[in-house]
Amino acid sequence: MAAPEKPFANPVRAWLTVALLTLAYIFSYIDRSVFGLLIEPIKADFHFTDTQMGLLSGTAFAIFYATMGIPLGWLADRSNRRNIVALGVAVWSVATAACGLVRSFGGFFLARMMVGAGEATLSPCSMSMITDMFPQEKRGRAIGVYSSALSIGIGLGSLLVAFLLEFAENLDFSTLSTYGIKKPWHVIFVTLGLSGLVITLLFFLIREPSRHQDGAWQNFSIIDTIRYMVKNRAVYLVIFGLGGIMTVCAYYTVIWNAPFFSRTYGWAVADYMRYNGFGILAIGPVSIIGAGFLIDSFTRRGRDDAALMVMRLGIMILLPLCIAYPLMPDHLSSFIVYQATILGFTMTTAAGPASLMAIAPARMRAQIMAFYYMFISITGLLIGPSAVPLITDVILGDESRIHESMSYVALALCLPAAFLLFGAPEAYKKLVAAR
């Protein structure tokens, strides 16, 4: 017999927990994406190719970020999620600092792998914790606040990197070189990594949330979770597929936008990062939290498929704009259209996890989220950062044609999106009703 349903957490405590999880997510995204903002100086120092930079930014990170999420999700469904996240923050912060100290492709690859391993702990645990702290009609806004960390991380990361680059260029490296810090970009990695360690300590100020339906599904294994998703594959294929499309677009824009604006329009990387940071900070958090409120509003009106509907709308906004912005005639029009893509990114980012949490059984939540992040990591991190330089280096054979490569990648995503946008609406509603 299932245990009696437990009351949800005190709202103040719940929102403080969301705030700390969001802060950790912001730092994770800064640490994850800072490599893309520093592609040009790293490439110049090591004489790497665009393809090598794509492997470091995407493949290396994705190896552990994708695969470690599954066993960590299984562990999170059975043990203290707060402690798992705290350990993960410590691991990725140390690994980020190590990126500023390594001196070879292999060392970079290993450090980026460990960044991915640490960050794999965060979102499966966070989504499970948020689901246990909020009722369904208030969950969308909480997930929206947490998901806003993505855009805040991109925007704040751009501003931080621009500021730290200017600051580090005036440093005397005669003393710092003793510790292996010899270039301005070394300072950025080490500073961000050490700063993230403070967040680890803050997690011990919050409590592990009580689990709802705690007595249910005690023996669910990873195999049981896979069987459940296969049984409902029509629904999960749609959600996972749309999430993967969004992530491919997100990662090739994050990784290659700075080189794109520099090579195509001659826009200085520091200037791009500064304007991009302010733009994303102004648009991203508002639109992603707004998406959470939109989901809650539709849910209160009786739309069982509210989250999935918002996710589809986000993809329909995103893809045409991603095709268009690399082809604009000047940097200003391109930048404006790119900023408009943020609405599509943020809607999909908030709605994907919300659509899964509306249908996931209690003791499968972290595992299902881990599978989701594994899938979108494999598609997004492996395809996104690598597809653009592959087209540029191998097919076009000209680094200055990076704008064409970026547009081609987005165009290729339209075909799978067409099959997924209107799939399995009734099946999804039945799973929501069954919860």
C-alpha positions in Angstrom: 0.0 0.0 0.0 1.4 3.4 -1.0 2.4 5.8 1.8 0.1 8.7 2.6 0.8 11.8 0.5 3.1 14.2 2.4 2.5 18.0 2.4 4.5 20.2 0.1 7.5 22.1 1.5 7.1 25.5 3.2 6.9 28.0 0.3 9.8 30.2 1.6 12.0 27.1 2.1 11.0 25.8 -1.3 11.8 29.0 -3.1 15.2 29.4 -1.2 16.1 25.9 -2.4 15.1 26.8 -6.0 17.2 30.0 -5.7 20.3 28.0 -4.7 19.7 25.3 -7.4 19.3 28.1 -9.9 22.6 29.8 -8.7 24.4 26.4 -9.2 22.9 26.1 -12.6 24.0 29.6 -13.6 27.6 28.7 -12.6 27.4 25.4 -14.3 26.4 27.0 -17.6 29.1 29.7 -17.2 31.7 27.0 -16.6 30.3 24.9 -19.5 30.1 27.6 -22.1 33.1 29.8 -21.2 35.2 27.6 -23.5 33.2 28.7 -26.5 33.8 32.4 -25.6 37.6 31.7 -25.5 37.8 29.7 -28.7 40.0 32.2 -30.5 42.7 32.8 -27.9 42.9 29.0 -27.0 43.1 28.1 -30.7 45.8 30.7 -31.3 47.9 29.5 -28.4 47.7 25.8 -29.2 47.2 26.0 -33.0 44.2 23.7 -32.8 41.8 23.4 -35.8 38.1 24.3 -35.7 37.3 20.5 -35.6 39.6 20.0 -32.5 37.9 23.0 -30.8 34.5 21.4 -31.6 35.6 18.2 -30.0 36.8 19.9 -26.8 33.7 22.1 -26.5 31.2 19.4 -27.3 32.4 15.8 -27.4 34.7 15.9 -24.4 32.0 17.5 -22.2 29.2 15.2 -23.5 31.0 11.9 -22.8 30.5 12.0 -19.0 27.7 14.5 -18.9 25.5 12.1 -20.9 26.6 8.8 -19.5 27.1 9.6 -15.8 23.5 11.1 -15.6 21.9 7.6 -15.8 23.5 6.0 -12.7 23.4 9.4 -10.9 19.7 9.6 -11.7 19.2 6.1 -10.3 21.1 7.1 -7.1 19.1 10.4 -6.8 15.8 8.4 -6.8 17.1 6.5 -3.7 19.4 8.8 -1.7 20.1 12.4 -0.6 19.9 14.6 -3.7 21.3 17.6 -2.0 24.6 15.9 -1.2 24.9 14.5 -4.7 24.5 18.1 -6.1 27.0 19.5 -3.7 29.6 16.9 -4.7 28.9 17.6 -8.4 29.4 21.3 -8.0 32.8 20.7 -6.3 33.9 18.3 -9.1 33.0 20.6 -12.1 34.5 23.7 -10.3 37.9 22.0 -9.8 37.8 20.7 -13.4 37.0 24.2 -14.7 40.0 25.6 -12.9 42.1 22.8 -14.3 41.2 24.0 -17.9 43.3 27.0 -17.2 46.3 25.0 -16.2 46.5 22.2 -18.8 48.9 22.5 -21.7 47.9 19.8 -24.2 44.8 18.6 -26.2 44.7 15.5 -24.0 44.7 17.5 -20.8 42.0 19.8 -22.1 39.9 16.8 -23.2 40.2 15.2 -19.7 39.4 18.4 -17.9 36.3 19.0 -20.1 35.2 15.5 -19.4 35.3 16.1 -15.7 33.3 19.3 -16.0 30.6 17.2 -17.7 30.8 14.6 -15.0 30.2 17.1 -12.3 27.4 18.9 -14.1 25.6 15.6 -14.8 24.5 15.6 -11.1 22.6 18.9 -11.2 19.5 18.9 -13.3 18.2 15.3 -12.6 18.4 16.0 -8.9 17.1 19.6 -9.2 14.0 18.6 -11.2 13.2 15.8 -8.8 13.6 18.1 -5.8 11.4 20.9 -7.4 8.7 18.4 -8.3 8.6 17.3 -4.6 8.4 20.9 -3.3 5.6 22.3 -5.5 2.1 21.1 -6.6 1.5 20.7 -10.3 -0.3 24.0 -10.8 2.6 26.0 -9.4 5.4 23.8 -10.7 5.8 25.5 -14.1 7.0 28.8 -12.7 9.5 27.1 -10.3 10.9 25.1 -13.2 10.9 28.3 -15.3 12.9 30.1 -12.6 15.4 27.3 -12.4 15.6 27.0 -16.2 16.2 30.8 -16.4 19.8 30.0 -15.3 20.6 28.9 -18.8 20.0 32.4 -20.3 21.5 34.1 -17.2 24.5 31.8 -17.4 25.1 32.7 -21.1 24.6 36.4 -20.6 26.5 36.7 -17.3 29.2 34.4 -18.8 29.7 36.8 -21.7 29.9 39.8 -19.4 32.2 38.1 -17.0 34.6 36.9 -19.7 34.7 40.3 -21.3 35.4 41.9 -17.9 38.0 39.3 -16.8 39.8 39.5 -20.2 40.2 43.2 -19.8 41.2 42.9 -16.2 43.7 40.0 -16.8 45.4 41.8 -19.7 46.7 44.3 -17.2 48.0 41.8 -14.7 51.7 41.1 -14.0 52.1 37.4 -14.8 55.7 37.1 -13.5 54.3 35.8 -10.2 51.2 34.0 -11.5 53.3 32.1 -14.0 54.8 30.2 -11.0 51.4 28.6 -10.6 51.0 27.9 -14.3 48.9 31.0 -15.0 50.6 32.7 -17.9 47.8 34.1 -20.2 44.6 36.1 -19.6 42.4 33.2 -20.5 44.1 31.1 -17.9 43.0 33.6 -15.3 39.4 33.3 -16.4 39.2 29.5 -16.0 40.9 29.5 -12.6 38.8 32.4 -11.2 35.5 30.8 -12.3 36.5 27.4 -11.0 37.5 28.6 -7.6 34.4 30.8 -7.3 32.2 27.8 -7.9 33.5 26.0 -4.8 31.7 28.5 -2.6 28.4 27.2 -3.8 29.3 23.7 -2.6 29.3 25.0 1.0 25.9 26.8 0.6 24.1 23.5 -0.2 24.6 22.3 3.4 22.4 25.2 4.5 19.3 23.6 2.8 17.4 20.4 3.5 16.6 17.5 1.4 12.9 17.7 0.4 10.5 15.0 1.4 9.5 12.7 -1.4 5.9 12.6 -2.6 4.5 9.1 -3.1 7.6 8.0 -1.1 6.3 4.5 -0.5 5.7 3.9 -4.2 8.1 2.4 -6.8 10.7 1.4 -4.2 12.2 -1.3 -6.5 12.3 0.6 -9.8 15.6 0.0 -11.5 17.2 1.6 -14.6 15.8 -1.3 -16.6 12.3 -0.7 -15.2 12.6 3.0 -16.2 13.7 2.0 -19.7 10.7 -0.4 -20.1 8.3 2.3 -18.9 9.6 4.8 -21.5 9.6 2.2 -24.3 6.0 1.3 -23.4 5.1 5.0 -23.8 7.6 5.6 -26.6 5.3 7.7 -28.8 5.2 10.4 -26.1 8.8 10.2 -25.0 10.1 10.3 -28.6 8.3 13.6 -29.1 9.6 15.3 -26.0 13.2 13.9 -26.3 13.3 14.7 -30.0 12.2 18.3 -29.6 14.6 18.8 -26.7 17.4 17.5 -28.9 16.6 19.9 -31.7 16.6 22.8 -29.3 20.0 21.7 -27.8 21.7 21.3 -31.2 20.7 24.9 -32.0 21.6 26.2 -28.5 25.1 24.7 -28.5 26.2 25.6 -31.9 25.1 29.2 -31.3 26.8 29.3 -27.9 30.1 27.8 -29.1 30.4 29.4 -32.6 28.7 32.7 -32.3 31.7 34.7 -31.2 33.9 33.3 -34.0 31.0 33.8 -36.5 30.5 37.5 -35.7 34.2 38.1 -35.7 34.9 36.3 -39.0 31.8 37.3 -40.9 31.3 40.9 -39.8 34.7 41.8 -38.2 33.0 42.4 -34.8 35.5 42.2 -32.0 34.9 39.2 -29.7 35.0 41.3 -26.5 32.4 43.7 -28.0 30.2 40.9 -29.1 30.4 39.2 -25.6 29.5 42.5 -23.9 26.4 43.2 -26.0 25.4 39.6 -26.1 25.6 39.4 -22.3 23.4 42.4 -21.8 20.9 41.2 -24.4 20.5 37.7 -23.1 20.2 39.0 -19.5 17.5 41.4 -20.5 15.5 38.9 -22.6 16.3 35.4 -21.4 15.2 35.3 -17.7 11.9 37.2 -18.4 10.9 35.0 -21.3 11.8 31.7 -19.6 10.0 32.6 -16.4 7.1 33.9 -18.5 7.0 30.4 -20.2 6.7 28.8 -16.8 3.8 31.1 -15.9 2.2 30.4 -19.3 2.4 26.6 -18.6 0.8 27.2 -15.2 -1.9 29.3 -16.7 -2.8 26.7 -19.4 -2.8 24.0 -16.7 -5.3 25.9 -14.5 -7.5 26.2 -17.5 -7.6 22.5 -17.9 -5.0 21.9 -20.6 -3.4 18.7 -19.7 -0.8 19.1 -22.4 0.1 22.7 -21.4 3.9 22.1 -21.1 4.1 20.1 -24.3 2.1 22.8 -26.2 4.6 25.5 -25.0 7.5 23.3 -26.0 6.2 22.9 -29.6 5.6 26.6 -29.9 9.2 27.3 -28.8 10.5 25.1 -31.6 8.3 26.7 -34.2 9.8 30.1 -33.2 13.4 28.9 -32.9 14.2 27.1 -36.2 13.3 29.8 -38.7 15.2 32.4 -36.8 18.3 30.2 -36.5 18.3 29.7 -40.2 18.0 33.4 -40.8 20.3 35.2 -38.4 23.7 33.9 -39.8 22.6 35.2 -43.3 21.8 38.8 -42.3 23.7 41.5 -44.3 25.3 43.2 -41.3 26.2 42.5 -37.7 23.4 44.6 -36.2 20.6 42.9 -38.1 22.1 39.5 -37.4 22.5 40.2 -33.7 18.9 41.5 -33.4 17.5 38.3 -35.1 19.7 36.2 -32.9 18.4 37.8 -29.8 14.9 37.0 -31.0 15.8 33.3 -31.1 16.1 33.5 -27.3 12.3 33.4 -27.0 12.2 30.0 -28.8 15.2 28.7 -26.7 13.7 29.7 -23.4 10.2 28.4 -24.1 11.6 25.0 -25.1 14.1 24.9 -22.2 11.4 25.5 -19.6 8.7 23.3 -21.2 10.8 20.2 -21.9 11.5 19.3 -18.2 8.0 20.5 -17.2 6.3 18.2 -19.7 8.3 15.2 -18.4 7.7 16.0 -14.7 3.9 16.1 -15.5 4.0 12.4 -16.5 6.9 10.8 -14.7 6.2 8.4 -11.9 7.6 9.6 -8.5 10.4 7.1 -8.2 11.5 7.5 -11.8 11.7 11.3 -12.0 15.5 11.7 -11.6 16.1 8.7 -13.9 13.8 10.0 -16.6 15.4 13.5 -16.4 18.8 11.8 -16.6 17.8 10.0 -19.8 16.4 13.2 -21.2 19.6 15.1 -20.5 21.6 12.2 -21.8 19.7 12.2 -25.1 19.8 16.0 -25.6 23.5 16.0 -24.7 24.4 13.4 -27.2 22.4 15.1 -29.9 23.2 18.7 -28.9 26.7 18.5 -27.6 28.0 16.0 -30.2 26.2 17.4 -33.2 25.9 21.1 -32.4 29.6 22.1 -31.8 31.0 19.6 -34.3 28.6 19.9 -37.2 29.4 23.6 -37.9 33.2 23.1 -38.1 32.8 19.8 -40.0 30.8 21.6 -42.7 33.2 24.6 -42.7 36.4 22.6 -42.8 35.5 19.6 -44.9 32.6 20.6 -47.2 33.1 24.3 -47.7 36.8 24.4 -47.0 36.8 28.0 -45.9 36.6 29.3 -42.3 35.1 32.6 -43.5 32.0 30.7 -44.6 31.0 29.7 -41.1 27.8 31.7 -41.5 26.7 29.2 -44.2 27.5 26.2 -42.0 25.5 27.5 -39.1 22.4 28.1 -41.3 22.7 24.7 -43.0 22.7 23.0 -39.6 19.4 24.7 -38.6 17.9 24.0 -41.9 18.6 20.3 -41.6 16.7 20.2 -38.3 13.5 21.3 -39.9 12.7 17.8 -41.3 12.8 15.9 -38.0 11.0 18.8 -36.3 8.1 18.5 -38.9 7.5 14.9 -37.8 7.7 15.7 -34.0 5.7 18.9 -33.7 2.2 17.3 -33.8 2.9 13.8 -32.5 1.1 11.9 -29.7 -1.1 14.6 -28.2 -3.8 12.2 -26.9 -1.2 9.7 -25.5 0.4 12.5 -23.6 -2.9 13.7 -22.1 -3.6 10.1 -20.9 -0.3 9.9 -19.1 -1.0 13.2 -17.4 -4.4 12.0 -16.3 -3.0 8.7 -15.0 -0.8 10.7 -12.6 
